[in-house]
Amino acid sequence: MIKNSLLSIGLMLLLFSSSCSNEILPIPPVEPLPNEYQLAWQELEYYGFIHFNMNTFTNKEWGYGDEIPAQFNPSELDARQWARVAKEAGMKGLIITAKHHDGFSLWPSAYTEHSVKNSPWKEGKGDLIQELSDACKEFGLKFGVYLSPWDRNHADYGKKEYVDYYRNQLRELLTNYGPIFEVWFDGANGGDGFYGGANEERRVEKRTYYEWPTTIDLVRDLQPQAVIFSDAGPDIRWVGNERGYAYDTTWSPILRDSVYAGMPGFDKYAKGQENGTHWVPTESDVSIRPGWYYHPEQDDKVKTLSQLVDIYFNSVGRNSNFLLNLPIDTRGLVHENDEAQLKKLAIYLSKMYETDFADSAKIKASVSRQGYAADLIHDTNKHSYWAAPEGVNTAQIELEWTSPQEVNTFMVQEYIPLGQRIKSFTFEVKTEEGWQTLETGATVGNKRLIRFNTPPITALRFSIIDSKASPILSNLGVYKAPKLPTE
């Protein structure tokens, strides 16, 4: 009896031990990590900037601040047209220049007379921020606001009183117009200006003058789900150029406390840092025309489809978000030429993504952590993922087809809720001539897109050469992008 009991206990212990060995253990994160709002922002990938303000009517890029409200008078302003064009272009949101450096406000602010309330547009009863907010809701777009910290019109710029004024205007924007997905703070601060008639140069200490921590707290209090953009974040940062290009190496972590809005030499921080202290991913901004504001002489200088596609691959495809500016014309409309190019880009991307050739491929990994097999890289669950075993920082993912495939684009994504990990990789394809290495790269992050031009392939291989910790991949895809026209 005792012997049988001991045997039963031993069997139970063996079964328990066996079940424990098959337990799927959680993977330790690699900090810093994105918060839920940064993750939601990253999924947007592509959205629009709206530059429309006093500069539209003075044919300038930066107004001096001596303009008068009577100059603002669009003849056919239609914010619904902007939203419709953005939606048809595949954009997920719009950010409006509510106040640029000249200080003119596109809403009837209670704190200044330099606004639409004193313009001939709608006899001073218009509110462009409200109109665009309503249009974005109608077309299912996110809505964001740009409020320039610099004000070349305000008499108190450079004094403490102006900072109070700036926060009062920010409070209006964040209180009266519904949910805001992004608040955009420009890094251009201080210089010559009208300043209430002083006509002088005023410089500010960019790091301390605006008392940014208090302003950031205001945004957090009024719009906690909004991400805040500036050169240094705190939530998303400037990519370091206005061409829309991220870098081959683009880390989302950054040494945030070492940078600030408008700082000189920011470019050396633009790529991020492998061992950065905070998660502050990049946003790649660029205008569809040479200028940010509308200039009639640029009607024939709208970016071509090839240029827009190249920017898409070098922003979204390099761990960044793509912010494409639309200069609204003097009528108050997205110009026909701009709309035509946006439609071409939307059609191109739709055709590229319509078939995922990874669906028909056999996917295998050189190594896999228990419970995180290779087939989890390519499924319908965005929260599932493949992972290498703990302590293993190199791996190969291979896709193989039973017949040659005419493809030219590869997409891969890390599972960034557990941190950005990959430091270097190679990408190879197999044709009738055998394996050939097409790209050696650095970071992946949220998304990496690789274009190639080869004969039909029977296999491809993504090799992780080095990683901060065991690599994790959440998604991959293989596509055939349309041939670009000769323009």
C-alpha positions as CSV (number, residue, x, y, z in Angstrom):
1,M,0.0,0.0,0.0
2,I,2.8,2.4,1.0
3,K,4.7,1.3,-2.1
4,N,1.8,2.0,-4.4
5,S,1.2,5.4,-2.8
6,L,4.9,6.3,-3.3
7,L,4.6,5.3,-6.9
8,S,1.5,7.5,-7.4
9,I,3.2,10.4,-5.8
10,G,6.3,9.9,-8.0
11,L,4.1,9.8,-11.1
12,M,2.3,13.0,-10.1
13,L,5.6,14.7,-9.6
14,L,6.8,13.6,-13.0
15,L,3.7,14.8,-14.7
16,F,3.9,18.1,-12.8
17,S,7.5,18.5,-13.8
18,S,6.7,17.7,-17.4
19,S,3.8,20.3,-17.5
20,C,6.1,22.9,-16.0
21,S,8.7,22.3,-18.6
22,N,6.1,23.1,-21.3
23,E,4.9,26.3,-19.7
24,I,5.1,29.3,-21.9
25,L,7.0,31.9,-20.0
26,P,6.7,35.7,-20.6
27,I,9.6,37.4,-22.3
28,P,11.4,40.1,-20.3
29,P,11.1,43.6,-21.9
30,V,14.1,45.6,-23.1
31,E,13.5,49.2,-21.8
32,P,12.7,51.9,-22.6
33,L,9.2,51.0,-23.8
34,P,6.4,52.8,-25.6
35,N,3.2,53.7,-23.8
36,E,-0.2,52.9,-25.1
37,Y,-0.6,56.3,-26.8
38,Q,2.7,56.1,-28.5
39,L,1.8,52.6,-29.8
40,A,-1.5,53.9,-31.2
41,W,0.3,56.8,-32.8
42,Q,2.8,54.5,-34.4
43,E,0.1,52.4,-36.0
44,L,-1.2,55.5,-37.9
45,E,2.0,55.5,-40.0
46,Y,0.8,58.2,-42.5
47,Y,-1.1,61.4,-41.9
48,G,-1.3,65.0,-43.1
49,F,0.0,68.4,-42.2
50,I,-2.1,71.4,-43.1
51,H,-0.2,74.7,-43.6
52,F,-2.8,77.4,-44.1
53,N,-2.7,80.8,-42.4
54,M,-1.7,84.4,-43.1
55,N,1.3,83.3,-45.1
56,T,-1.0,81.8,-47.7
57,F,-2.2,85.3,-48.6
58,T,1.1,87.1,-48.3
59,N,2.9,84.5,-50.3
60,K,5.5,84.0,-47.6
61,E,6.9,81.1,-45.6
62,W,7.4,83.0,-42.4
63,G,5.3,86.1,-41.7
64,Y,6.9,89.0,-39.9
65,G,4.0,89.6,-37.6
66,D,2.9,92.9,-39.0
67,E,0.1,91.5,-41.1
68,I,-3.4,92.6,-40.5
69,P,-6.5,90.3,-40.2
70,A,-8.1,91.9,-43.2
71,Q,-5.5,90.0,-45.4
72,F,-7.0,86.6,-44.4
73,N,-9.9,86.1,-46.8
74,P,-10.3,82.7,-48.5
75,S,-12.9,82.7,-51.2
76,E,-14.1,79.0,-51.1
77,L,-12.7,77.6,-47.9
78,D,-13.9,74.0,-47.4
79,A,-12.4,72.0,-44.6
80,R,-14.5,69.0,-45.7
81,Q,-12.6,69.0,-49.0
82,W,-9.4,68.8,-47.1
83,A,-10.6,65.8,-45.0
84,R,-12.0,64.0,-48.0
85,V,-8.8,64.4,-49.9
86,A,-6.8,63.2,-46.9
87,K,-9.1,60.2,-46.4
88,E,-8.9,59.2,-50.1
89,A,-5.2,59.5,-49.9
90,G,-5.0,56.9,-47.2
91,M,-4.0,59.4,-44.4
92,K,-5.2,58.6,-40.9
93,G,-5.3,62.2,-39.6
94,L,-4.6,65.9,-40.1
95,I,-2.6,68.4,-38.1
96,I,-3.5,72.1,-38.6
97,T,-1.2,75.1,-38.1
98,A,-3.6,76.8,-35.7
99,K,-1.0,79.7,-35.2
100,H,2.3,80.0,-37.1
101,H,5.2,82.3,-36.2
102,D,3.3,85.5,-37.4
103,G,0.9,85.0,-34.5
104,F,-2.4,85.0,-36.5
105,S,-4.9,82.6,-34.9
106,L,-7.3,80.5,-37.0
107,W,-9.9,80.4,-34.2
108,P,-11.6,83.3,-32.4
109,S,-9.2,83.3,-29.5
110,A,-10.3,85.3,-26.5
111,Y,-6.7,86.4,-25.8
112,T,-5.8,88.3,-29.0
113,E,-7.4,90.5,-31.7
114,H,-4.9,89.0,-34.2
115,S,-7.3,86.3,-35.4
116,V,-10.0,85.2,-37.8
117,K,-12.6,87.0,-35.6
118,N,-11.3,90.3,-37.1
119,S,-11.0,89.0,-40.7
120,P,-13.5,89.4,-43.6
121,W,-13.8,85.6,-43.8
122,K,-17.4,84.8,-42.7
123,E,-17.7,88.4,-41.5
124,G,-15.5,87.5,-38.5
125,K,-17.7,84.7,-37.3
126,G,-15.7,81.8,-38.6
127,D,-13.7,79.2,-36.6
128,L,-11.5,77.2,-38.9
129,I,-10.3,74.9,-36.1
130,Q,-13.9,73.9,-35.3
131,E,-14.6,73.3,-39.0
132,L,-11.6,71.1,-39.5
133,S,-12.3,69.2,-36.2
134,D,-15.9,68.5,-37.4
135,A,-14.7,67.5,-40.9
136,C,-12.1,65.0,-39.4
137,K,-14.8,63.4,-37.3
138,E,-17.1,63.1,-40.3
139,F,-14.4,61.3,-42.4
140,G,-13.0,59.2,-39.6
141,L,-9.6,61.1,-39.3
142,K,-7.6,61.9,-36.2
143,F,-7.3,65.6,-35.5
144,G,-4.1,67.4,-34.3
145,V,-3.0,71.0,-33.7
146,Y,0.2,72.9,-34.3
147,L,0.7,76.0,-32.1
148,S,4.0,77.9,-32.8
149,P,5.8,78.8,-29.5
150,W,7.3,81.8,-31.4
151,D,5.0,84.8,-32.0
152,R,6.4,87.7,-34.1
153,N,3.2,89.7,-33.5
154,H,2.8,89.6,-29.8
155,A,4.1,92.6,-27.9
156,D,5.1,90.5,-24.8
157,Y,7.1,87.9,-26.6
158,G,10.3,87.3,-24.6
159,K,8.6,88.1,-21.3
160,K,6.8,85.9,-18.7
161,E,3.5,87.4,-19.8
162,Y,3.8,85.8,-23.2
163,V,4.3,82.3,-21.8
164,D,1.0,82.8,-19.9
165,Y,-0.7,83.9,-23.1
166,Y,0.7,80.9,-25.0
167,R,-0.7,78.5,-22.4
168,N,-4.1,80.3,-22.5
169,Q,-4.3,79.8,-26.2
170,L,-3.2,76.2,-25.9
171,R,-5.9,75.6,-23.3
172,E,-8.5,76.9,-25.7
173,L,-7.3,74.5,-28.4
174,L,-7.2,71.5,-26.1
175,T,-10.6,72.3,-24.4
176,N,-13.0,73.3,-27.2
177,Y,-12.4,71.1,-30.2
178,G,-12.7,67.5,-29.1
179,P,-10.1,64.7,-28.9
180,I,-6.6,65.7,-30.1
181,F,-4.2,63.0,-31.2
182,E,-1.0,65.1,-31.6
183,V,0.2,68.5,-30.3
184,W,3.0,69.9,-32.4
185,F,5.5,72.3,-31.0
186,D,7.9,73.9,-33.5
187,G,11.6,74.3,-32.8
188,A,11.9,77.7,-34.4
189,N,12.0,80.3,-31.6
190,G,13.1,83.9,-31.4
191,G,14.5,86.4,-33.9
192,D,13.4,89.6,-35.6
193,G,9.8,90.5,-35.6
194,F,7.0,93.1,-35.4
195,Y,6.3,92.4,-31.7
196,G,3.4,94.9,-31.4
197,G,5.3,97.6,-33.3
198,A,8.7,97.3,-31.6
199,N,10.3,96.0,-34.9
200,E,13.3,94.4,-33.2
201,E,15.1,91.2,-32.6
202,R,14.2,89.2,-29.5
203,R,16.1,86.0,-28.5
204,V,14.9,83.6,-25.8
205,E,16.7,80.9,-23.9
206,K,15.0,78.0,-25.6
207,R,15.6,75.4,-22.9
208,T,14.1,77.4,-20.1
209,Y,12.0,80.3,-21.4
210,Y,8.8,78.4,-22.1
211,E,8.9,76.4,-18.9
212,W,8.1,73.3,-21.0
213,P,7.4,70.9,-18.0
214,T,4.5,73.0,-17.0
215,T,3.2,73.3,-20.5
216,I,3.5,69.5,-21.0
217,D,1.6,69.0,-17.8
218,L,-1.2,71.1,-19.2
219,V,-1.4,68.9,-22.3
220,R,-1.4,65.8,-20.2
221,D,-4.2,67.2,-18.0
222,L,-6.5,68.3,-20.9
223,Q,-5.7,65.7,-23.6
224,P,-4.0,62.7,-21.8
225,Q,-4.2,60.6,-25.0
226,A,-2.4,63.1,-27.2
227,V,1.2,62.6,-28.1
228,I,3.5,65.6,-27.9
229,F,5.9,66.4,-30.8
230,S,9.0,68.6,-30.6
231,D,12.6,68.3,-31.5
232,A,13.1,66.3,-28.3
233,G,9.7,64.9,-27.6
234,P,8.6,64.1,-24.9
235,D,6.5,61.6,-26.9
236,I,7.7,61.8,-30.5
237,R,10.7,63.7,-32.0
238,W,11.8,65.4,-35.2
239,V,13.7,63.2,-37.6
240,G,16.3,65.9,-38.1
241,N,15.4,67.0,-41.7
242,E,12.5,68.3,-43.7
243,R,12.9,65.8,-46.6
244,G,10.8,63.1,-45.0
245,Y,13.7,60.7,-44.7
246,A,14.5,58.7,-41.6
247,Y,17.9,57.0,-41.4
248,D,19.2,53.5,-42.0
249,T,19.8,53.4,-38.3
250,T,16.7,54.8,-36.5
251,W,16.4,54.0,-32.9
252,S,13.2,54.9,-31.1
253,P,15.0,55.3,-27.7
254,I,16.8,58.6,-27.2
255,L,18.8,60.3,-24.5
256,R,15.9,62.7,-24.0
257,D,17.3,64.7,-21.2
258,S,20.2,65.8,-23.3
259,V,18.1,67.4,-26.0
260,Y,15.6,70.3,-26.2
261,A,13.4,72.1,-28.7
262,G,15.4,74.3,-31.0
263,M,18.8,73.2,-29.8
264,P,21.8,73.6,-32.0
265,G,23.5,70.5,-33.3
266,F,20.3,68.4,-33.0
267,D,21.3,66.4,-36.0
268,K,23.8,64.3,-34.0
269,Y,20.8,63.0,-31.9
270,A,18.4,62.5,-34.9
271,K,19.1,58.8,-35.3
272,G,18.3,58.0,-31.7
273,Q,20.6,56.0,-29.4
274,E,20.8,52.3,-28.9
275,N,21.0,52.8,-25.2
276,G,18.6,55.8,-25.0
277,T,16.8,56.5,-21.7
278,H,13.3,57.3,-23.1
279,W,11.1,56.0,-25.9
280,V,10.7,58.9,-28.3
281,P,10.2,57.7,-31.9
282,T,10.7,59.8,-35.0
283,E,8.2,61.6,-37.2
284,S,9.4,62.4,-40.8
285,D,7.8,65.6,-42.0
286,V,7.9,66.9,-45.6
287,S,5.8,69.1,-47.9
288,I,4.3,67.9,-51.1
289,R,5.7,71.1,-52.7
290,P,9.0,72.9,-52.2
291,G,7.3,75.3,-49.7
292,W,5.2,74.6,-46.7
293,Y,2.7,77.3,-47.6
294,Y,1.0,77.7,-50.9
295,H,2.8,79.7,-53.6
296,P,1.2,79.8,-57.0
297,E,4.6,79.7,-58.7
298,Q,4.9,76.2,-57.3
299,D,1.8,74.7,-58.9
300,D,4.0,72.8,-61.3
301,K,6.5,71.7,-58.7
302,V,4.3,69.1,-56.8
303,K,6.3,66.0,-55.9
304,T,6.0,63.2,-58.4
305,L,4.7,59.7,-57.6
306,S,8.2,58.3,-57.6
307,Q,9.3,61.0,-55.1
308,L,6.4,60.3,-52.8
309,V,6.9,56.5,-52.9
310,D,10.6,57.0,-52.1
311,I,9.7,59.1,-49.1
312,Y,7.1,56.6,-47.9
313,F,9.7,53.8,-48.0
314,N,12.3,56.0,-46.2
315,S,10.0,57.1,-43.5
316,V,7.4,54.4,-42.7
317,G,9.9,51.8,-44.0
318,R,12.6,53.0,-41.6
319,N,10.9,53.0,-38.2
320,S,9.3,56.4,-38.6
321,N,5.9,58.0,-39.2
322,F,5.2,59.9,-42.5
323,L,3.8,63.4,-42.0
324,L,3.0,64.9,-45.5
325,N,2.2,68.6,-45.7
326,L,-0.6,69.9,-47.9
327,P,-0.3,73.7,-48.6
328,I,-3.9,74.9,-48.9
329,D,-4.3,77.5,-51.6
330,T,-5.8,81.0,-51.5
331,R,-9.3,79.7,-52.3
332,G,-9.1,77.6,-49.1
333,L,-8.8,74.2,-51.0
334,V,-6.2,71.5,-51.6
335,H,-5.0,72.3,-55.1
336,E,-6.0,70.0,-57.9
337,N,-2.3,69.2,-58.7
338,D,-1.7,68.1,-55.1
339,E,-4.8,66.0,-55.0
340,A,-3.9,64.2,-58.2
341,Q,-0.5,63.2,-56.9
342,L,-2.0,62.0,-53.6
343,K,-4.4,59.8,-55.4
344,K,-1.6,58.3,-57.4
345,L,0.2,57.4,-54.1
346,A,-2.9,55.9,-52.6
347,I,-3.5,53.7,-55.7
348,Y,0.2,52.6,-55.7
349,L,0.2,51.6,-52.1
350,S,-3.2,49.9,-52.4
351,K,-1.9,47.8,-55.3
352,M,1.3,47.0,-53.5
353,Y,-0.4,45.7,-50.4
354,E,-3.3,43.9,-52.0
355,T,-1.6,40.5,-52.2
356,D,0.7,39.2,-49.5
357,F,2.9,36.5,-51.0
358,A,4.0,35.4,-47.5
359,D,0.5,33.8,-47.2
360,S,1.6,31.0,-49.6
361,A,5.2,30.6,-48.2
362,K,6.5,28.0,-45.8
363,I,8.0,30.0,-42.9
364,K,10.8,28.6,-40.7
365,A,13.2,29.9,-38.1
366,S,16.7,28.7,-37.2
367,V,15.8,28.9,-33.5
368,S,12.6,29.6,-31.6
369,R,11.7,30.1,-27.9
370,Q,9.2,27.6,-26.5
371,G,5.7,28.8,-27.3
372,Y,6.9,31.5,-29.8
373,A,7.2,29.5,-33.1
374,A,7.9,31.0,-36.5
375,D,4.3,30.7,-37.8
376,L,3.4,33.4,-35.2
377,I,5.3,36.0,-37.3
378,H,2.6,35.8,-40.0
379,D,-0.9,35.5,-38.6
380,T,-3.9,37.8,-38.0
381,N,-3.1,38.6,-34.4
382,K,-1.0,41.7,-34.0
383,H,-0.1,40.7,-30.5
384,S,1.4,37.3,-31.4
385,Y,5.1,37.0,-32.3
386,W,8.1,34.8,-32.8
387,A,11.0,35.0,-30.4
388,A,14.5,33.6,-30.2
389,P,15.4,31.7,-27.0
390,E,16.6,33.7,-24.0
391,G,20.3,34.7,-24.4
392,V,20.3,34.0,-28.2
393,N,20.8,37.2,-30.1
394,T,21.1,35.9,-33.7
395,A,18.6,34.0,-35.8
396,Q,17.5,33.4,-39.4
397,I,13.9,33.6,-40.7
398,E,13.4,31.9,-44.0
399,L,10.4,31.9,-46.4
400,E,10.2,29.3,-49.2
401,W,7.8,28.8,-52.0
402,T,7.1,25.8,-54.2
403,S,7.3,27.9,-57.4
404,P,9.1,31.1,-58.3
405,Q,7.4,34.3,-57.1
406,E,7.5,37.7,-58.9
407,V,7.9,40.0,-55.9
408,N,10.0,43.1,-55.0
409,T,9.2,44.2,-51.5
410,F,9.8,42.7,-48.1
411,M,8.3,44.0,-44.8
412,V,9.3,43.0,-41.3
413,Q,8.2,44.4,-37.9
414,E,9.6,44.0,-34.3
415,Y,7.1,43.6,-31.4
416,I,7.9,47.0,-30.0
417,P,5.7,46.7,-26.9
418,L,8.7,44.7,-25.5
419,G,11.2,47.2,-26.8
420,Q,13.4,47.8,-29.9
421,R,16.1,45.1,-30.1
422,I,17.6,44.5,-33.5
423,K,21.0,46.1,-34.1
424,S,22.0,44.7,-37.5
425,F,20.6,42.3,-40.2
426,T,21.1,41.0,-43.7
427,F,18.4,40.3,-46.3
428,E,18.9,37.6,-49.0
429,V,16.8,36.2,-51.8
430,K,17.2,32.9,-53.8
431,T,16.7,32.9,-57.5
432,E,17.8,30.4,-60.2
433,E,21.3,31.7,-59.7
434,G,21.3,30.9,-56.0
435,W,21.4,33.0,-52.8
436,Q,22.4,36.7,-53.1
437,T,22.6,39.3,-50.3
438,L,20.6,42.4,-51.3
439,E,20.8,44.5,-48.1
440,T,22.7,44.8,-44.9
441,G,21.0,47.1,-42.5
442,A,20.8,48.2,-38.9
443,T,17.5,48.8,-37.1
444,V,14.0,47.5,-37.7
445,G,11.7,48.9,-35.0
446,N,8.1,49.3,-35.9
447,K,8.6,48.5,-39.6
448,R,11.3,48.0,-42.1
449,L,10.6,47.9,-45.8
450,I,13.1,46.6,-48.3
451,R,12.8,47.1,-52.0
452,F,14.6,44.9,-54.5
453,N,14.7,44.1,-58.2
454,T,15.6,40.6,-59.1
455,P,14.2,37.7,-61.2
456,P,11.5,35.6,-59.6
457,I,12.6,34.2,-56.3
458,T,11.9,30.8,-54.6
459,A,13.0,31.8,-51.1
460,L,14.2,34.7,-49.0
461,R,16.1,34.9,-45.8
462,F,16.1,37.6,-43.1
463,S,19.1,37.1,-40.8
464,I,19.4,38.9,-37.5
465,I,23.2,39.4,-37.0
466,D,23.1,41.2,-33.6
467,S,20.4,42.3,-31.1
468,K,20.3,44.0,-27.7
469,A,18.5,40.9,-26.4
470,S,16.8,37.9,-27.9
471,P,15.0,39.3,-31.0
472,I,11.2,39.3,-31.4
473,L,9.3,39.7,-34.7
474,S,5.6,40.3,-34.8
475,N,4.9,40.5,-38.5
476,L,6.4,40.1,-42.0
477,G,5.0,40.4,-45.5
478,V,6.1,40.0,-49.1
479,Y,4.6,42.1,-51.9
480,K,4.8,43.1,-55.5
481,A,4.8,46.9,-55.8
482,P,3.7,48.3,-59.2
483,K,6.3,49.6,-61.6
484,L,6.8,53.3,-61.2
485,P,6.2,55.5,-64.3
486,T,9.0,57.5,-65.9
487,E,8.3,61.1,-64.9
